[in-house]
C-alpha cells in the first residue's frame, strides 16, 4: 500500500482521535467485545433485527455478488451481523472484522463504521486512510441508521471490500439501504399504533438544534411521522430555547428579563410571541404562563443527560459547539456557559487523552491552556501525539507571555 500524499481533514481528525485513545497502528485484530454466547441475545433484542432481513436482501446480496462484505453494527460500534461469501469472510477474519468485534475508532483505529459513529454522518475510508496497517488493503463505506421516532443513533450500515468498491455508487447504495431500513421501522411503528389519535400537542415531537448554530433549527414531527423543519430567526430561536429550558413556563416579565439586554415594552415581546405562534401553530405555544405544550428534545439537553449519566465521551460527541454562539440574550448566555463549563470540567476530570484531544482540536478549545497542559500530562512518553501537544503548550506559553 502506497503512503498517503495528502489527507482529508476528517481522516486526519480520526487519526488524532485514534492515537489519543492509544490505538497501536500495528494492532492486527479489532477486539471482541461481545462473546459468541451473548451475541444471539444482543441481536434479537436490537431494533435493527426487525430490518436486518431487508438489509441483507437489498445490500447483502449485492455485497456477495461483488466479493464484498455487508456489516451492521450497534451504536457502540459492535458488529452484530457480518455477511459475505465464505472466502471474503475468511480474509476479513485476518483483521478481526467478525461478528462481536468492536470497530469504534477509539479501539480499532480509523475505519468507516467507527467514523460514521463518531461523526453521525456517512463516510468512506479508502486503503491507506485506515489507522491500523493491517486494514489498509481494505476500503469501506458506512452510514448511520437512526430511530425514526427520536432520531437517536441505532447503529451503522457498512460495505467493506477491496479498491473496486471505491466508487460513488457504493455510498449511494449504502445510504439508500439505510433510508429504506428507517422507513420500514417507521412503517412497523405505524402498523402497531392503530389507537385513536390524542390531541395534537401531546403527539407532536419537537426537536431543537442550537449547538454551534447562530440560527436554531426546529424539527416538528406529528403522530403520523410527517416531519417539518423550521429555521428559526435568531430571536425566535432564543425564545424557544428559553422555553425549552423551563418546562413549567414563564411569565412575560420573566421571559423579557432573560431575552433582552435592555428594558423593552411588553408589546415588543407579545409581537415576537405572536409571530412565533403563527409559525409553530396555536397548539404548541401556550400563554399564562408562556410555555411549549409538547415535550422538547434538544441537542444541548442531550449533552447534559450524557454528563449526568457519567458518559463524558457521548456528551463530547454530541456537543457540536456553543449554544447559539452569537446570541447575547442573558438567559441564552447563561445556558451556553453552563453547558460548556460542565462539559469542559467533565473532560478535564476524565484525564482521558482522546477526550482532551477532541476538545483542544475544536474551535472553542484550541486556546484552552489548562486543557492542553492536562492533555500533555496524560499522554504516555511514547505517545506520537506528545510532540504536537507540547508544541501547542509552548505556543500558548509564548502568546500568553507576550500578552
QUIKAHU-V426739 format. One record per pair of residues at least 12 apart in sequence whose C-alpha atoms are under 10 Angstrom apart, sorted by the first residue. I is the first residue (numbers start at 1). J is the second residue. If there is no record, write none. Layout:
I J
I J
//
This chain:
1 127
1 128
1 133
1 136
1 137
2 127
2 128
2 136
3 127
3 128
3 129
4 127
4 128
4 129
6 129
7 128
7 129
8 129
10 115
10 119
10 123
11 110
11 111
11 112
11 115
11 123
11 124
11 125
11 126
11 129
11 130
11 131
12 110
12 129
12 131
13 110
13 115
13 357
13 358
13 361
14 105
14 106
14 109
14 110
14 111
14 114
14 115
14 118
14 119
14 129
14 130
14 131
14 358
15 105
15 106
15 109
15 110
15 111
15 129
15 130
15 131
15 132
16 106
16 109
16 110
16 131
16 354
16 357
16 358
16 361
16 384
16 385
17 105
17 106
17 109
17 110
17 118
17 353
17 354
17 355
17 356
17 357
17 358
17 361
17 385
18 104
18 105
18 106
18 107
18 108
18 109
18 110
18 131
18 132
18 354
19 105
19 106
19 107
19 109
19 110
19 131
19 353
19 354
19 357
19 383
19 384
19 385
20 106
20 352
20 353
20 354
20 355
20 356
20 357
20 358
20 375
20 378
20 379
20 380
20 383
20 384
20 385
20 386
21 105
21 106
21 107
21 108
21 109
21 352
21 353
21 354
21 355
21 357
21 379
21 383
22 106
22 107
22 108
22 109
22 353
22 354
22 379
22 380
22 383
22 384
22 385
23 105
23 106
23 107
23 108
23 109
23 110
23 131
23 132
24 107
24 108
24 109
24 131
24 132
24 133
24 383
25 108
25 109
25 110
25 130
25 131
25 132
25 133
25 134
25 135
26 131
26 132
26 133
26 134
26 135
27 95
27 107
27 108
27 109
27 131
27 132
27 133
27 134
27 135
28 94
28 95
28 96
28 108
28 132
28 133
28 134
28 135
29 92
29 93
29 94
29 95
29 96
29 97
29 98
29 101
29 102
29 108
29 132
29 134
29 135
30 93
30 94
30 95
30 96
30 97
30 98
30 100
30 101
30 102
30 103
30 104
30 105
30 107
30 108
30 109
30 132
30 135
31 78
31 95
31 96
31 97
31 98
31 100
31 101
31 102
31 103
31 104
31 107
31 108
32 78
32 79
32 96
32 97
32 98
32 99
32 100
32 101
32 102
32 103
33 77
33 78
33 79
33 99
33 100
33 101
33 102
33 103
34 78
34 79
34 80
34 99
34 100
34 101
34 102
35 99
35 100
35 101
36 99
36 100
38 100
39 78
39 79
39 80
39 81
39 99
39 100
40 80
40 100
42 74
42 80
42 100
43 73
43 74
43 79
43 80
43 81
44 80
46 74
46 80
46 154
46 155
47 74
47 147
47 154
47 155
47 185
48 72
48 73
48 74
48 80
48 145
48 146
48 147
48 154
48 155
48 156
48 181
48 182
48 185
49 72
49 80
49 81
50 181
50 184
50 185
50 188
51 178
51 180
51 181
51 182
51 183
51 184
51 185
51 188
52 72
52 81
52 181
53 181
54 177
54 180
54 181
54 184
55 70
55 71
55 72
55 157
55 174
55 177
55 178
55 180
55 181
56 70
56 71
56 72
56 81
56 82
56 83
56 84
56 177
57 177
58 173
58 174
58 176
58 177
58 180
59 71
59 83
59 157
59 158
59 159
59 173
59 174
59 176
59 177
59 178
60 82
60 83
60 84
60 85
60 159
60 177
61 83
61 84
61 85
62 84
62 159
62 173
63 83
63 84
63 85
63 159
63 160
63 161
63 165
63 170
64 83
64 84
64 85
64 86
64 88
65 84
65 85
66 84
66 85
66 161
66 162
66 164
66 165
67 84
67 85
67 86
67 87
67 88
67 89
67 160
67 161
67 162
67 164
67 165
68 83
68 84
68 85
68 87
68 88
68 89
68 92
68 138
68 139
68 140
68 159
68 160
68 161
68 162
68 164
68 165
69 82
69 83
69 84
69 85
69 88
69 89
69 92
69 97
69 140
69 158
69 159
69 160
69 161
69 162
70 82
70 83
70 84
70 140
70 141
70 142
70 157
70 158
70 159
70 160
70 161
70 174
71 83
71 84
71 97
71 98
71 99
71 113
71 142
71 156
71 157
71 158
71 159
71 160
72 99
72 113
72 142
72 143
72 144
72 145
72 155
72 156
72 157
72 158
72 159
73 99
73 100
73 101
73 102
73 103
73 104
73 113
73 114
73 117
73 144
73 145
73 154
73 155
73 156
73 157
73 158
74 102
74 113
74 117
74 144
74 145
74 153
74 154
74 155
74 156
74 157
75 104
75 113
75 114
75 117
75 118
75 144
75 145
75 146
75 152
75 153
75 154
75 155
75 156
76 102
76 103
76 104
76 114
76 117
76 118
76 153
76 154
76 155
76 156
77 100
77 101
77 102
77 103
77 104
77 105
77 106
77 107
77 108
77 113
77 114
77 115
77 116
77 117
77 118
77 155
77 156
78 98
78 99
78 100
78 101
78 102
78 103
78 104
78 113
78 114
78 155
78 156
79 97
79 98
79 99
79 100
79 101
79 102
79 103
79 104
79 113
79 155
79 156
79 157
79 158
80 98
80 99
80 100
80 101
80 102
80 155
81 98
81 99
81 100
81 157
82 97
82 98
82 99
82 100
82 158
82 159
82 160
83 98
83 99
83 159
84 160
84 161
88 160
88 161
92 135
92 138
92 160
92 161
94 134
94 135
95 108
95 132
95 133
95 134
95 135
95 136
95 138
96 108
96 134
96 135
97 135
97 160
102 114
103 115
103 117
104 116
104 117
104 118
105 117
105 118
105 130
105 131
106 118
106 354
108 130
108 131
108 132
108 135
109 130
109 131
109 132
109 133
109 135
110 125
110 129
110 130
110 131
110 132
110 135
111 123
111 124
111 125
111 126
111 127
111 129
111 130
111 131
111 132
111 135
111 136
111 138
111 139
111 140
111 141
111 142
111 160
112 124
112 125
112 126
112 129
112 130
112 139
112 140
112 141
112 142
112 143
112 156
112 157
112 158
112 159
112 160
113 125
113 140
113 141
113 142
113 143
113 144
113 155
113 156
113 157
113 158
113 159
113 160
114 142
114 156
115 142
115 143
115 144
115 156
116 141
116 142
116 143
116 144
116 145
116 155
116 156
116 157
116 158
117 142
117 143
117 144
117 145
117 153
117 154
117 155
117 156
117 317
118 144
118 314
118 317
118 318
119 143
119 144
119 317
119 318
120 143
120 144
120 145
120 146
120 153
120 155
120 156
120 317
120 318
121 142
121 143
121 144
121 145
121 156
122 141
122 142
122 143
122 144
122 145
122 156
122 157
122 158
122 171
122 172
122 174
122 175
123 140
123 141
123 142
123 143
123 144
123 158
123 171
124 139
124 140
124 141
124 142
124 143
124 158
124 159
124 160
124 166
124 167
124 168
124 170
124 171
125 138
125 139
125 140
125 141
125 142
125 160
125 166
126 138
126 139
126 140
126 141
126 160
126 161
126 162
126 163
126 165
126 166
127 139
127 140
127 161
127 162
127 163
127 166
136 162
137 161
137 162
137 163
138 160
138 161
138 162
138 163
138 164
138 165
139 159
139 160
139 161
139 162
139 163
139 164
139 165
139 166
140 158
140 159
140 160
140 161
140 162
140 163
140 165
140 166
140 170
140 171
141 157
141 158
141 159
141 160
141 161
141 165
141 166
141 167
141 168
141 170
141 171
141 172
141 173
141 174
141 175
142 156
142 157
142 158
142 159
142 160
142 170
142 171
142 174
142 175
142 178
143 155
143 156
143 157
143 158
143 159
143 171
143 172
143 174
143 175
143 176
143 177
143 178
143 179
144 156
144 157
144 158
144 174
144 175
144 178
144 179
145 157
145 175
145 177
145 178
145 179
145 180
145 181
145 182
146 178
146 179
146 181
146 182
146 185
147 181
147 182
147 183
147 185
147 186
148 181
148 182
148 183
148 184
148 185
148 186
148 187
148 189
148 225
149 182
149 185
149 186
149 189
149 205
149 221
149 223
149 225
150 205
150 206
150 207
150 221
150 297
151 182
151 207
154 182
156 178
157 174
157 175
157 177
157 178
157 181
158 171
158 174
158 175
158 178
159 171
159 173
159 174
186 224
186 225
187 224
187 225
189 224
189 225
190 223
190 224
190 225
193 223
193 224
197 223
197 224
198 223
199 223
199 283
200 222
200 223
200 283
200 284
200 293
200 294
201 222
201 223
201 281
201 282
201 283
201 284
201 285
201 292
201 293
201 294
201 295
202 222
202 223
202 283
202 284
202 293
202 294
202 295
203 221
203 222
203 223
203 224
203 225
203 294
203 295
204 220
204 221
204 222
204 223
204 224
204 225
204 226
204 227
204 283
204 284
204 293
204 294
204 295
204 296
205 219
205 220
205 221
205 222
205 223
205 225
205 227
205 294
205 295
205 296
205 297
206 218
206 219
206 220
206 221
206 222
206 227
206 228
206 229
206 244
206 284
206 292
206 293
206 294
206 295
206 296
206 297
206 298
207 219
207 220
207 221
207 229
207 295
207 296
207 297
207 298
207 299
208 220
208 229
208 230
208 232
208 237
208 240
208 241
208 244
208 296
208 297
208 298
208 299
208 300
208 301
209 231
209 237
209 241
209 297
209 298
209 299
209 300
209 301
209 320
209 323
209 324
210 237
210 238
210 241
210 298
210 299
210 300
210 320
210 321
210 322
210 323
210 324
210 325
210 336
211 298
211 299
211 300
211 303
211 318
211 319
211 320
211 321
211 322
211 323
211 324
211 325
211 336
212 319
212 320
212 321
212 322
212 323
212 324
212 325
212 326
213 234
213 237
213 320
213 321
213 322
213 323
213 324
213 325
213 326
213 327
214 232
214 233
214 234
214 237
214 238
214 322
214 323
214 324
214 325
214 326
214 327
215 231
215 232
215 233
215 234
215 235
215 236
215 237
215 238
215 324
215 325
215 326
215 327
216 230
216 231
216 232
216 233
216 234
216 235
216 236
216 237
216 238
216 240
216 241
216 323
216 324
217 229
217 230
217 231
217 232
217 233
217 237
218 230
218 231
218 232
218 237
218 240
218 280
218 296
218 297
218 298
219 231
219 296
219 297
220 280
220 294
220 296
230 279
230 280
232 276
232 279
233 276
234 324
234 326
234 327
235 259
235 260
235 272
235 273
235 276
235 327
235 329
236 272
236 273
236 275
236 276
236 277
236 279
237 276
237 324
237 327
237 332
238 258
238 259
238 323
238 324
238 327
238 328
238 329
238 331
238 332
239 255
239 256
239 258
239 259
239 269
239 272
239 273
239 276
239 291
239 329
239 331
239 332
240 273
240 276
240 285
240 291
240 292
240 296
241 296
241 298
241 300
241 323
241 324
241 331
241 332
241 335
242 255
242 258
242 259
242 291
242 329
242 331
242 332
242 335
243 255
243 285
243 290
243 291
243 292
243 296
244 291
244 292
244 293
244 294
244 295
244 296
244 297
244 298
244 301
245 296
245 298
245 300
245 301
245 331
245 332
245 335
246 290
246 291
246 292
247 290
247 291
247 292
247 293
247 294
247 295
247 296
248 289
248 290
248 291
248 292
248 293
249 286
249 287
249 288
249 289
249 290
249 291
249 292
249 293
250 287
250 288
250 289
250 290
250 291
251 287
251 288
251 289
251 290
251 291
252 266
252 269
252 270
252 273
252 287
252 288
252 289
252 290
253 266
253 269
254 289
254 290
255 269
255 289
255 290
255 331
256 268
256 269
256 270
256 329
256 330
256 331
257 329
257 330
257 331
258 329
258 330
258 331
258 332
258 333
258 334
259 327
259 328
259 329
259 330
259 331
259 332
259 333
260 328
260 329
260 330
260 331
261 328
261 329
261 330
261 331
262 329
273 285
273 286
273 287
273 290
299 318
299 319
299 320
299 323
300 315
300 318
300 319
300 320
300 321
300 322
300 323
300 335
300 336
300 339
300 340
301 315
301 318
301 339
302 314
302 315
302 318
302 319
303 315
303 316
303 317
303 318
303 319
303 320
303 339
303 340
303 342
303 343
304 316
304 318
304 319
304 338
304 339
304 340
304 342
304 343
306 318
306 343
307 339
307 342
307 343
307 346
307 347
308 342
310 346
310 350
311 346
312 343
312 344
312 345
312 346
312 347
312 349
312 350
312 352
312 355
313 343
313 346
313 347
313 350
313 352
313 354
313 355
313 358
315 343
315 346
315 347
316 340
316 343
316 344
316 346
316 347
316 355
316 356
316 358
316 359
317 355
317 358
319 339
319 340
319 343
319 359
320 362
321 336
321 340
321 362
321 363
321 364
321 365
322 335
322 336
322 337
322 339
322 340
322 364
323 335
323 336
323 337
323 338
323 339
323 340
324 336
340 364
343 359
344 356
344 359
344 365
344 368
344 371
345 371
347 359
347 371
348 370
348 371
348 372
348 374
348 375
349 374
351 371
351 374
351 375
351 377
351 378
351 379
352 374
352 375
352 378
352 379
353 371
353 372
353 374
353 375
353 376
353 377
353 378
353 379
353 380
353 385
354 375
354 378
354 379
355 375
356 371
356 372
356 373
356 374
356 375
356 376
356 378
357 371
357 372
357 375
357 376
357 385
357 389
359 371
359 372
359 375
360 372
360 375
360 389
360 392
366 392
366 396
367 392
367 393
367 395
367 396
367 399
368 393
368 396
369 392
369 393
369 394
369 395
369 396
369 397
369 400
370 393
371 393
372 389
372 390
372 391
372 392
372 393
372 394
372 396
373 389
373 390
373 392
373 393
373 394
375 389
375 390
375 393
376 388
376 389
376 390
376 392
376 393
377 389
377 390
//
